[in-house]
Structures are given as C-alpha cells and as structure tokens.
Amino acid sequence: LEALQKGDEVVTQAGMIGRITKLDDNNVTVEVAKNVEIQFQRAAIGNKLEKGSYKG
C-alpha cells in the first residue's frame, strides 16, 4: 500500500470504499460519495481495489 496514488480505488479497514483524491506521507483523502471526502491515516487503508469497483 506504499505505492498508493491519486485516483486509486481503495477499501478502508472499516469497510468504506472510495477513490483517493489527495495523499501525503501520513494521510489519504478518499471520496466516499459525490462531493464527500474523508481523510484517513494511511494505516487505515485496507486494500487497493480494481478500477471500476467504486461507483460513487
């Protein structure tokens, strides 16, 4: 998960699915619905998903 990039589709450890809109060394901002972004610590990202998994 160290190779995360803007635009990647991910699922958090809590099960939220979304698309990365911003990231830095410690945090990832994920769009979880249209115009709804939530900031997570990188450690909260569970897995990278295949493109097309997020339907937001």
C-alpha positions as CSV (number, residue, x, y, z in Angstrom):
1,L,0.0,0.0,0.0
2,E,3.0,2.3,0.0
3,A,2.5,2.7,-3.8
4,L,-0.9,4.4,-3.5
5,Q,-1.7,7.1,-6.0
6,K,-4.3,9.7,-6.6
7,G,-7.2,8.0,-8.4
8,D,-6.7,4.6,-6.9
9,E,-9.8,2.9,-5.6
10,V,-9.4,1.5,-2.1
11,V,-11.3,0.0,0.8
12,T,-10.5,1.0,4.4
13,Q,-10.0,-1.3,7.3
14,A,-13.6,-0.3,8.4
15,G,-15.0,-1.3,5.0
16,M,-15.5,2.1,3.4
17,I,-14.9,2.1,-0.4
18,G,-13.8,5.2,-2.3
19,R,-11.3,6.8,-4.6
20,I,-8.2,8.6,-3.4
21,T,-8.3,12.4,-4.2
22,K,-5.2,13.5,-2.2
23,L,-2.4,11.9,-0.3
24,D,0.8,12.6,1.6
25,D,3.2,10.6,3.7
26,N,0.8,10.2,6.5
27,N,-2.7,10.8,5.3
28,V,-5.1,9.8,2.5
29,T,-8.2,11.7,1.4
30,V,-10.8,9.4,0.0
31,E,-14.0,10.4,-1.9
32,V,-16.7,8.1,-0.5
33,A,-19.7,9.7,-2.2
34,K,-20.2,12.5,-4.7
35,N,-18.6,15.6,-3.1
36,V,-17.9,13.8,0.2
37,E,-14.3,13.4,1.1
38,I,-12.9,11.8,4.3
39,Q,-9.3,12.0,5.5
40,F,-7.7,8.8,6.8
41,Q,-4.3,7.8,8.1
42,R,-2.5,5.6,5.6
43,A,-2.6,2.8,8.1
44,A,-6.4,2.8,7.8
45,I,-6.4,1.8,4.2
46,G,-7.0,-2.0,3.9
47,N,-6.6,-2.8,0.3
48,K,-6.4,-1.3,-3.2
49,L,-9.3,-2.3,-5.4
50,E,-9.6,-3.0,-9.1
51,K,-10.5,0.0,-11.2
52,G,-14.3,0.3,-11.5
53,S,-15.0,-1.1,-8.0
54,Y,-16.0,2.4,-6.7
55,K,-19.4,3.6,-8.1
56,G,-19.5,7.0,-6.3
